Amino acid sequence: MNRKRKNIIGLNEISELRTYTLNGFEQKVLIEGRKKTNPIVIFLHGGPGSPIPFCEGCRGMFPELTERFIMVYWDQLGCGINNRIIDDTFSIDSFVKMTIDLVKQIKDEFKQNEINLFGVSWGSILAARTAEEIPELIHNVIVYGQVLKQLIFNDEIFKALFNSNMPKKNKDKLSAMNQASEHTSEDGKTIMKWANKYTDGYQSKSGGKTPMGKIIGGLLTSPDYSFKDFKAMVINGYIKNTSLMKELIKIDLSETLQKITIPYYILQGNTDLVTPTKIISEFIKKSENNNLHYIPVNNSSHIPSAKGMNIIIDNIFELF
């Protein structure tokens, strides 16, 4: 860890790795901020099981955030520093309960601070359900890549792949999937792979790739992460899980979002086909819920591009 990072950590009034019991499971959580009086942002990462870019190995890495907020970085159970097997007894509700427990315990410790949620993709489900359950404890919600319905298997992504330069043999497989009444997690992985290779629906090619080299370098020199924790960002307890994907394929959060009673900002990459921007924007237009706000992010897709990350870090946190 270099001197600059040590100095950033040393200037923070709070920079602690704590242990909380969330839905019955002990888990480590990193809390970091320059001032103990700053608003709190709890980051809910994507995946499930992908604690990037804001994870518990990030102590001292994002002073542009920790100068203004107390950041709560939580590697959700089954990955990163909280790695363990996520078997098929786990459901989306299991993780919603963990999120609610985390918000409540943070609020108990920081009674005067505003608590905000920032969720990405899978994390947007946890953010929405938590905001529905305990709105009295949450000030604002911001999400990027909101999961609504028709996740992965939707008309927009099928249309884009059929119109792409994908080989005919793959299009034949795609046609069979399009006509099938049920889909498997393997089908989902295949379509995600194709979307990434043949379209801008997963990652925008015009926005530039997120600069992961700097983030990975920082995680490898983290004062909190071992190499085992670093490896568990990718190869982790979710590998054999099928229960979560079965739920995700069928999920519809329309009613949940319709009930939101606090400011809820939805950022969408303009080319996102995994959680299609067209479906999100049309839903919000038709919604009569004035708490829902749609903000398009150009040159970005389901995975934030380099430009998308700059917007998130430089501008979006002004909403909190």
Backbone hydrogen bonds, N-H to C=O, Kabsch-Sander energy under -0.5 kcal/mol:
donor,donor_aa,acceptor,acceptor_aa,energy
6,K,2,N,-2.1
7,N,3,R,-2.4
8,I,4,K,-2.1
9,I,5,R,-2.4
10,G,6,K,-2.4
11,L,7,N,-1.5
12,N,8,I,-0.6
12,N,9,I,-1.0
13,E,33,G,-0.6
13,E,34,R,-1.1
14,I,33,G,-2.0
16,E,31,I,-2.6
18,R,16,E,-0.7
18,R,29,V,-3.3
20,Y,27,Q,-2.9
22,L,20,Y,-0.7
22,L,25,F,-2.8
23,N,21,T,-0.6
25,F,22,L,-1.7
27,Q,20,Y,-3.2
29,V,18,R,-3.0
30,L,73,Y,-2.5
31,I,16,E,-2.9
32,E,71,M,-2.4
33,G,14,I,-2.8
34,R,66,T,-3.0
38,N,35,K,-1.4
40,I,114,E,-3.3
41,V,70,I,-2.5
42,I,116,N,-2.8
43,F,41,V,-0.6
43,F,72,V,-2.4
44,L,118,F,-2.9
45,H,43,F,-0.6
46,G,50,S,-0.6
49,G,46,G,-0.6
50,S,46,G,-2.0
52,I,50,S,-2.3
55,C,53,P,-1.0
58,C,55,C,-1.7
61,M,58,C,-2.7
62,F,58,C,-0.5
65,L,62,F,-1.7
66,T,62,F,-2.3
67,E,63,P,-2.0
68,R,65,L,-1.2
69,F,65,L,-2.0
70,I,39,P,-2.9
71,M,32,E,-3.1
71,M,69,F,-0.8
72,V,41,V,-2.8
73,Y,30,L,-2.8
73,Y,71,M,-0.6
74,W,43,F,-0.6
74,W,72,V,-0.6
76,Q,74,W,-1.0
78,G,82,N,-2.9
79,C,76,Q,-1.4
80,G,232,A,-1.8
82,N,79,C,-1.9
83,N,80,G,-1.1
86,I,237,G,-2.5
87,D,85,I,-0.8
90,F,87,D,-1.7
95,F,91,S,-1.1
95,F,92,I,-0.6
96,V,92,I,-1.9
97,K,93,D,-2.4
98,M,94,S,-1.4
99,T,95,F,-2.2
100,I,96,V,-2.6
101,D,97,K,-2.4
102,L,98,M,-2.3
103,V,99,T,-2.6
104,K,100,I,-2.4
105,Q,101,D,-2.3
106,I,102,L,-2.5
107,K,103,V,-2.5
108,D,104,K,-1.9
109,E,105,Q,-1.2
110,F,106,I,-2.2
113,N,110,F,-1.0
116,N,40,I,-2.4
116,N,114,E,-0.5
117,L,140,N,-2.0
118,F,42,I,-2.5
119,G,142,I,-2.0
120,V,44,L,-2.2
121,S,144,Y,-2.6
123,G,120,V,-2.8
124,S,121,S,-2.3
125,I,121,S,-0.7
125,I,122,W,-1.2
126,L,122,W,-1.2
127,A,123,G,-2.3
128,A,124,S,-2.4
129,R,125,I,-2.6
130,T,126,L,-2.1
131,A,127,A,-2.5
132,E,128,A,-1.9
133,E,129,R,-1.8
134,I,130,T,-3.0
137,L,134,I,-1.7
138,I,135,P,-1.2
139,H,115,I,-3.5
140,N,115,I,-0.6
141,V,263,P,-1.9
142,I,117,L,-2.6
143,V,265,Y,-2.6
144,Y,119,G,-2.3
145,G,267,L,-2.4
147,V,121,S,-0.5
148,L,146,Q,-0.5
150,Q,251,I,-0.6
152,I,274,V,-2.0
153,F,151,L,-2.9
154,N,152,I,-1.4
158,F,154,N,-2.0
159,K,155,D,-2.6
160,A,156,E,-2.1
161,L,157,I,-2.1
162,F,158,F,-2.5
163,N,159,K,-1.8
164,S,161,L,-0.9
170,N,167,P,-0.6
171,K,167,P,-1.9
172,D,168,K,-2.4
173,K,169,K,-1.5
174,L,170,N,-2.6
175,S,171,K,-2.4
176,A,172,D,-1.7
177,M,173,K,-2.1
178,N,174,L,-2.5
179,Q,175,S,-1.5
180,A,176,A,-0.9
180,A,177,M,-0.6
188,G,184,T,-1.8
189,K,185,S,-2.3
190,T,186,E,-2.2
191,I,187,D,-2.4
192,M,188,G,-2.3
193,K,189,K,-2.1
194,W,190,T,-2.3
195,A,191,I,-3.0
196,N,192,M,-2.1
197,K,193,K,-1.8
198,Y,194,W,-3.2
199,T,195,A,-1.4
201,G,195,A,-0.5
202,Y,195,A,-0.5
204,S,303,I,-0.6
212,M,210,T,-2.3
215,I,211,P,-0.9
216,I,212,M,-3.3
217,G,213,G,-2.5
218,G,214,K,-2.0
219,L,215,I,-2.1
220,L,216,I,-2.3
221,T,217,G,-0.8
222,S,219,L,-1.4
230,F,226,S,-2.1
231,K,227,F,-2.8
232,A,228,K,-1.7
233,M,230,F,-1.5
234,V,231,K,-1.8
235,I,231,K,-2.3
236,N,234,V,-1.0
237,G,78,G,-1.7
239,I,236,N,-1.6
241,N,238,Y,-1.2
246,K,242,T,-1.9
247,E,243,S,-1.5
248,L,244,L,-2.6
249,I,245,M,-2.4
250,K,246,K,-0.8
250,K,247,E,-0.6
251,I,247,E,-0.9
251,I,248,L,-0.6
253,L,148,L,-2.8
257,L,253,L,-2.7
258,Q,254,S,-2.0
259,K,255,E,-1.1
259,K,256,T,-0.8
260,I,257,L,-1.1
264,Y,291,N,-2.9
265,Y,141,V,-3.0
266,I,264,Y,-0.5
266,I,293,H,-3.6
267,L,143,V,-3.1
267,L,265,Y,-0.7
268,Q,295,I,-1.9
270,N,297,V,-2.3
271,T,300,S,-2.0
272,D,269,G,-1.8
273,L,201,G,-2.4
274,V,201,G,-1.0
277,T,272,D,-1.8
280,I,276,P,-2.0
281,S,277,T,-3.0
282,E,278,K,-2.1
283,F,279,I,-2.0
284,I,280,I,-2.3
285,K,281,S,-2.1
286,K,282,E,-2.0
287,S,283,F,-1.5
290,N,288,E,-0.8
292,L,289,N,-1.4
293,H,264,Y,-2.3
295,I,266,I,-3.1
297,V,268,Q,-3.0
298,N,296,P,-0.6
300,S,297,V,-0.7
301,S,303,I,-1.1
303,I,202,Y,-2.6
306,A,208,G,-2.8
307,K,207,G,-1.4
309,M,305,S,-2.7
310,N,306,A,-1.8
311,I,307,K,-2.0
312,I,308,G,-2.3
313,I,309,M,-2.7
314,D,310,N,-2.9
315,N,311,I,-2.1
316,I,311,I,-2.3
317,F,312,I,-0.9
318,E,315,N,-2.0
319,L,316,I,-2.4
320,F,317,F,-0.9
